[in-house]
Amino acid sequence: MSTDFLEGRVLKSTGSWYDVYSNKQIYKCKIRGKLRTKGYESTNPVAVGDFVIFHLENKDTGVITEIKDRKNSIVRQSTNLSKKMHLIACNVDLAVIVVSLKNPATPVEFIDRFLVSAEAYSIQASIIFNKTDLYTAEDFSTLEELENTYNKIGYKTYRFSIIEPNNKDEIINIFKDKTTVISGNSGVGKTSIINLISPDYNLKTEEISDKHKTGKHTTTFAEMFELIFGGFIIDTPGIRAFGVSFLEKEDIAHNFPEMFNLLDKCKYYNCRHIDEPGCAVKEAFDKGEIAYSRYKSYLNIILEEQSKYRKDDYE
């Protein structure tokens, strides 16, 4: 490879410029022309976490000419009616969703859609329930139900509070020596968690809106940070909704682990798991072996795929 070409990793994307880290230096890079990517139809051709080849234009700027093969991606639907994907991050070891039961409350279906997207690309996922200092006895009862639901199907869950960070070491251990993408609704505390475990960055945060009880967008672009204890974390902008219509309807149940293990027991190979006779998934749901919230999320995704229109009532 010519000395004018370097290989690096994308640390930040602003839509038109990319911060690429190579040889202990950050280069400002652009894209010139169309980049060829394998198997992706996305709104953003380059994402944080990508390994790229770029051509130097001068000592600190360049042009990205090639994207190396991706190990995986975490993606969401780009718009209500578009079938294109928006790449949130690439080449990650772990996807963490930060949620809260209040101020703002994260819809359960949002959690499930995030987990489905991670499953679709074989990415391990975990859940941090944040802001526990605000929870009432009723909230903790709900939290226990959610923990039981997700633990049962193989997801690790954690409780946390920035105000009372008693398990800071446990939270640090989630991210240690991994490349992790952290996501969630605006205002749930993603950036505050990063500031706590890696305070040198002092990332900007704001209080949530008192009027609407929803978070203000403080993270504008996805960005990767090196952690002082080992590993990297990718902070992402707050997301209001998480569309997964890039999945074919036949594949949706494959990304619900508790359903996947039952698919070969259904009477019909093309079972939709809604009202077909001899459906092992529906039978498990009727017995209480599949949580109501999870099955409801599955049905909503199926209906969305059939109508080609994403409903916004879960935002």
C-alpha positions as CSV (number, residue, x, y, z in Angstrom):
1,M,0.0,0.0,0.0
2,S,1.3,3.4,-0.9
3,T,2.5,5.7,1.9
4,D,-0.3,8.1,0.7
5,F,-2.9,5.5,1.8
6,L,-3.5,4.7,5.4
7,E,-5.8,2.3,7.3
8,G,-7.8,3.6,10.3
9,R,-11.0,3.4,12.3
10,V,-13.8,5.9,12.2
11,L,-14.3,7.6,15.6
12,K,-16.9,10.2,14.7
13,S,-19.3,10.9,11.8
14,T,-20.9,14.3,11.3
15,G,-22.6,13.4,8.0
16,S,-20.1,15.0,5.7
17,W,-16.8,14.7,7.7
18,Y,-15.4,11.7,9.5
19,D,-12.7,11.6,12.3
20,V,-10.5,8.7,11.4
21,Y,-7.9,7.4,13.9
22,S,-4.7,6.0,12.5
23,N,-1.1,5.8,13.8
24,K,-2.0,7.7,17.0
25,Q,-3.4,10.6,15.0
26,I,-6.9,11.8,14.0
27,Y,-7.5,12.7,10.4
28,K,-10.5,14.7,9.1
29,C,-11.8,12.7,6.1
30,K,-14.4,13.1,3.5
31,I,-16.0,10.7,1.0
32,R,-15.6,11.3,-2.7
33,G,-18.0,9.5,-5.0
34,K,-19.9,6.3,-4.0
35,L,-18.4,3.7,-1.8
36,R,-19.2,0.1,-2.4
37,T,-20.5,-1.8,0.6
38,K,-21.6,-5.4,0.8
39,G,-25.2,-6.2,1.6
40,Y,-26.1,-2.8,3.0
41,E,-28.6,-0.3,1.7
42,S,-28.1,2.5,4.1
43,T,-28.5,6.2,4.4
44,N,-25.0,6.6,5.8
45,P,-22.3,4.7,3.9
46,V,-19.7,5.1,6.6
47,A,-20.4,4.6,10.3
48,V,-18.5,4.9,13.6
49,G,-16.5,1.8,14.2
50,D,-15.8,1.2,10.6
51,F,-12.3,0.3,9.5
52,V,-11.4,2.2,6.4
53,I,-8.7,2.9,3.9
54,F,-8.1,6.6,3.2
55,H,-5.9,8.7,0.9
56,L,-4.0,11.6,2.4
57,E,-4.6,15.0,0.8
58,N,-2.3,16.8,3.3
59,K,-0.9,16.2,6.7
60,D,-4.2,16.0,8.6
61,T,-7.0,15.5,6.0
62,G,-7.9,12.7,3.6
63,V,-10.5,11.0,1.5
64,I,-12.0,7.6,2.4
65,T,-11.7,5.2,-0.5
66,E,-12.6,1.9,0.9
67,I,-14.6,0.4,3.8
68,K,-13.1,-2.9,5.2
69,D,-15.5,-5.8,5.6
70,R,-17.7,-5.4,8.7
71,K,-17.9,-7.9,11.5
72,N,-21.4,-6.7,12.3
73,S,-23.6,-3.6,12.6
74,I,-26.3,-2.2,14.9
75,V,-28.9,-0.6,12.7
76,R,-32.4,1.0,12.7
77,Q,-34.9,2.1,10.1
78,S,-34.0,5.5,8.7
79,T,-37.6,6.9,8.2
80,N,-41.2,5.8,8.6
81,L,-41.6,4.8,4.9
82,S,-38.1,4.0,3.9
83,K,-36.7,0.5,3.6
84,K,-33.2,1.8,4.0
85,M,-31.2,1.3,7.2
86,H,-29.3,3.9,9.3
87,L,-26.1,2.4,10.6
88,I,-25.7,3.3,14.3
89,A,-22.3,1.6,14.7
90,C,-20.2,-1.1,13.2
91,N,-17.7,-3.8,14.4
92,V,-18.9,-3.9,18.0
93,D,-18.6,-6.6,20.7
94,L,-21.6,-5.5,22.8
95,A,-24.7,-3.4,22.4
96,V,-26.0,-1.7,25.6
97,I,-29.4,-0.1,25.8
98,V,-29.9,2.4,28.7
99,V,-33.5,2.7,29.8
100,S,-35.5,4.4,32.6
101,L,-38.9,3.8,34.0
102,K,-39.5,7.5,34.5
103,N,-38.2,11.0,33.5
104,P,-38.4,9.8,30.7
105,A,-40.1,6.4,30.7
106,T,-38.7,4.1,28.0
107,P,-41.4,2.0,26.2
108,V,-40.9,-1.7,26.6
109,E,-41.4,-2.1,22.8
110,F,-38.4,0.2,22.2
111,I,-36.3,-2.1,24.3
112,D,-37.5,-5.1,22.3
113,R,-36.8,-3.5,19.0
114,F,-33.3,-2.6,20.0
115,L,-32.7,-6.2,21.1
116,V,-34.2,-7.6,17.8
117,S,-31.7,-5.4,15.8
118,A,-28.8,-6.7,17.9
119,E,-29.9,-10.3,17.5
120,A,-30.3,-9.8,13.7
121,Y,-26.6,-9.1,13.5
122,S,-25.5,-11.6,16.2
123,I,-24.4,-8.9,18.7
124,Q,-24.5,-9.6,22.4
125,A,-26.8,-7.1,24.2
126,S,-27.4,-6.0,27.7
127,I,-29.8,-3.6,29.5
128,I,-29.0,-0.9,32.1
129,F,-32.0,0.3,34.0
130,N,-30.9,3.8,35.0
131,K,-32.2,6.5,37.4
132,T,-33.2,4.0,40.1
133,D,-33.0,6.7,42.7
134,L,-36.2,8.1,41.2
135,Y,-38.2,4.8,41.4
136,T,-41.2,4.3,43.7
137,A,-42.1,0.9,45.2
138,E,-44.4,0.4,42.2
139,D,-41.6,1.2,39.8
140,F,-39.4,-1.4,41.5
141,S,-42.1,-4.0,41.2
142,T,-42.3,-3.2,37.4
143,L,-38.5,-3.3,37.3
144,E,-38.4,-6.8,38.8
145,E,-40.9,-8.1,36.3
146,L,-38.8,-6.7,33.4
147,E,-35.6,-8.1,34.8
148,N,-37.2,-11.5,35.2
149,T,-38.5,-11.4,31.6
150,Y,-35.1,-10.4,30.0
151,N,-32.9,-12.6,32.3
152,K,-35.1,-15.6,31.5
153,I,-34.3,-15.3,27.8
154,G,-30.6,-14.7,28.3
155,Y,-30.1,-10.9,28.5
156,K,-28.0,-9.4,31.4
157,T,-29.6,-6.5,33.2
158,Y,-28.2,-4.0,35.5
159,R,-29.6,-1.3,37.9
160,F,-27.8,2.0,38.1
161,S,-28.1,5.5,39.4
162,I,-25.8,8.4,38.8
163,I,-26.9,9.9,42.1
164,E,-26.2,6.8,44.0
165,P,-23.5,4.9,42.0
166,N,-23.0,2.1,44.5
167,N,-22.2,-0.4,41.7
168,K,-19.9,1.7,39.6
169,D,-17.3,-1.1,39.4
170,E,-19.9,-3.5,38.1
171,I,-20.9,-1.0,35.4
172,I,-17.3,-0.4,34.5
173,N,-16.9,-4.2,34.0
174,I,-19.6,-4.2,31.4
175,F,-17.5,-2.1,29.1
176,K,-14.0,-3.2,30.0
177,D,-11.9,-4.4,27.1
178,K,-14.8,-4.3,24.6
179,T,-16.0,-2.1,21.8
180,T,-19.5,-1.2,23.1
181,V,-22.3,0.9,21.5
182,I,-24.5,2.5,24.0
183,S,-28.0,3.7,22.9
184,G,-31.4,4.7,24.2
185,N,-34.0,7.4,24.3
186,S,-33.0,11.0,24.8
187,G,-32.6,11.9,28.5
188,V,-32.1,8.3,29.9
189,G,-28.6,9.1,30.9
190,K,-26.3,7.5,28.4
191,T,-23.8,10.3,28.3
192,S,-23.9,10.7,32.1
193,I,-22.9,7.1,32.5
194,I,-19.9,7.7,30.2
195,N,-18.9,10.7,32.2
196,L,-19.0,8.7,35.4
197,I,-16.9,5.8,34.2
198,S,-14.5,8.0,32.1
199,P,-14.7,11.5,33.5
200,D,-11.8,13.0,31.5
201,Y,-14.1,13.4,28.5
202,N,-16.6,15.7,30.4
203,L,-19.2,15.2,27.7
204,K,-22.1,17.7,27.5
205,T,-25.4,16.8,29.2
206,E,-28.6,18.7,29.9
207,E,-31.5,18.2,32.2
208,I,-34.7,16.7,30.7
209,S,-37.6,19.0,29.7
210,D,-39.7,19.8,32.8
211,K,-42.8,20.4,30.6
212,H,-42.7,17.3,28.5
213,K,-40.6,15.0,30.7
214,T,-38.5,14.0,27.6
215,G,-34.8,14.3,27.1
216,K,-33.1,17.1,25.3
217,H,-30.7,15.9,22.5
218,T,-27.2,16.6,23.7
219,T,-25.3,14.0,21.6
220,T,-25.7,15.2,18.1
221,F,-23.5,12.6,16.3
222,A,-22.3,9.1,17.1
223,E,-18.7,9.2,18.5
224,M,-16.3,6.6,19.8
225,F,-14.2,7.2,23.0
226,E,-11.3,5.2,24.3
227,L,-11.9,4.1,27.9
228,I,-9.2,4.6,30.5
229,F,-9.7,1.0,31.9
230,G,-9.5,-0.6,28.4
231,G,-11.9,-0.8,25.5
232,F,-14.0,1.7,23.5
233,I,-17.5,3.1,23.9
234,I,-19.6,4.5,21.2
235,D,-22.0,7.3,22.4
236,T,-25.0,7.7,20.1
237,P,-27.7,10.4,19.7
238,G,-31.0,9.8,21.6
239,I,-33.6,7.9,19.5
240,R,-37.3,8.4,19.7
241,A,-38.3,5.3,17.8
242,F,-36.5,2.1,16.7
243,G,-37.8,0.8,13.4
244,V,-36.8,-2.7,12.3
245,S,-38.6,-3.1,9.0
246,F,-35.4,-4.0,7.3
247,L,-36.1,-7.5,8.5
248,E,-38.2,-9.9,6.4
249,K,-41.3,-10.9,8.2
250,E,-40.2,-14.6,8.1
251,D,-37.1,-13.7,10.0
252,I,-38.6,-11.6,12.8
253,A,-39.4,-14.5,15.2
254,H,-35.8,-15.8,14.7
255,N,-34.6,-12.7,16.6
256,F,-36.8,-13.4,19.7
257,P,-34.7,-16.0,21.4
258,E,-37.7,-17.5,23.4
259,M,-39.5,-18.0,20.1
260,F,-36.6,-19.2,18.0
261,N,-36.2,-22.3,20.0
262,L,-39.8,-23.3,19.3
263,L,-40.0,-22.6,15.5
264,D,-39.3,-26.2,14.4
265,K,-42.2,-27.4,16.6
266,C,-44.9,-25.4,14.8
267,K,-47.2,-27.4,12.5
268,Y,-46.6,-25.2,9.5
269,Y,-43.1,-24.2,8.3
270,N,-44.4,-20.7,7.3
271,C,-46.3,-20.1,10.6
272,R,-46.7,-16.4,11.5
273,H,-47.3,-17.3,15.1
274,I,-50.5,-15.3,15.3
275,D,-53.6,-17.5,14.9
276,E,-52.4,-20.6,13.0
277,P,-53.4,-24.0,14.4
278,G,-50.6,-26.1,15.9
279,C,-48.4,-23.0,16.6
280,A,-45.8,-23.8,19.3
281,V,-45.1,-20.1,19.9
282,K,-48.8,-19.3,20.5
283,E,-49.1,-22.3,22.7
284,A,-46.1,-21.2,24.8
285,F,-47.6,-17.7,25.1
286,D,-51.0,-19.1,26.3
287,K,-49.1,-21.1,29.0
288,G,-47.4,-17.9,30.2
289,E,-44.0,-19.2,29.0
290,I,-43.6,-16.1,26.7
291,A,-44.1,-12.7,28.3
292,Y,-47.1,-10.7,27.2
293,S,-44.9,-7.6,26.5
294,R,-42.6,-9.6,24.3
295,Y,-45.3,-11.2,22.3
296,K,-47.1,-7.8,21.9
297,S,-43.8,-6.4,20.6
298,Y,-43.5,-9.3,18.1
299,L,-47.1,-8.7,16.8
300,N,-46.5,-5.0,16.4
301,I,-43.4,-5.6,14.3
302,I,-45.2,-8.2,12.2
303,L,-48.1,-5.7,11.6
304,E,-45.6,-3.0,10.7
305,E,-43.9,-5.2,8.2
306,Q,-47.3,-6.2,6.6
307,S,-48.5,-2.6,6.4
308,K,-45.0,-1.2,5.5
309,Y,-45.8,1.7,7.9
310,R,-44.3,2.2,11.3
311,K,-46.7,3.3,14.0
312,D,-45.4,6.0,16.3
313,D,-47.6,5.2,19.4
314,Y,-44.7,3.6,21.2
315,E,-42.4,6.6,20.9
